[in-house]
Amino acid sequence: MRPAYILALGAIALLFYLAIPYGSRLFFPRIVIGYDTAVNARVTGHMQSRSYHSFFFNGHTKNQYDVSAFVAAEAANVGPASADSLELSVYLKHGDILRKEAHSSVLTVQRGSKATQWVCPPQEKGAAEAVGTTATKPVTGSTPGPAPGQRSVPLQNVQREATAFAATLPVLDDTDGAIQLRVTLNPRSHQLQQLRLTFAPHRSAVAYRQLGQGIGNYHAQSGRYYFNAGYQKTTRLGGGLTESGDYQEISGWVHPDSSTAAAAPPVAVQDK
């Protein structure tokens, strides 16, 4: 087979792979279940596109349902598991029964004789607060909370006291550089005190800078501290030119009691 044919087939396969999420949304409109949604349904189908999960209820395939906003109310609820499996979208199986009242943050999953509790933060305007007492408002206006792209990351350099908890999260390591996030909080007052990004460029032409001091909130039912932090990457080009990248936002959470955390890969966000 000629190399040109192989390249063409590879390009077609890549386009097909990238188009799967959009095609599934086109043929199966997605409904996001959150704080305002009432649910009384049985799981009868499941779709997965890369790291995104969606479900079909009660034998109907007209709509797909997204439950990524929900996390385990307590880790003991589900039994020994990784941080990833404390997400409802990973836990759900065919035959599970979901029950939830409208305007409630608690969802119950019945699996045989076992019932588990799952919670989501209410999506209230202005629920997120600037981190630290003198923090400035970040560039982005998005609200910290669960997101499908958030995946388990190890905690490093953990410091734990009665009124202070600090840990470092590795959030990115690519050809341009590595990025870590140092999270400092007060577990007694439930306040995020500092979100500090540290950068280690792999190329001399690349530089980073943190934008704003981040925003965060504490979700009492799950015990998680959700956060968003932003940065910008600049690259020196030839001829004395410099390319300034988009505002990039890192979202995630940390749970001091269980020493678990998650973070999503940085995404470009429009200034607001």
Summary of the structure (lengths in Angstrom):
residues: 272
radius of gyration: 20.8
end to end distance: 51.1
largest distance: 69.2
contacts: 807
relative contact order: 0.13
helix: 14%
strand: 46%
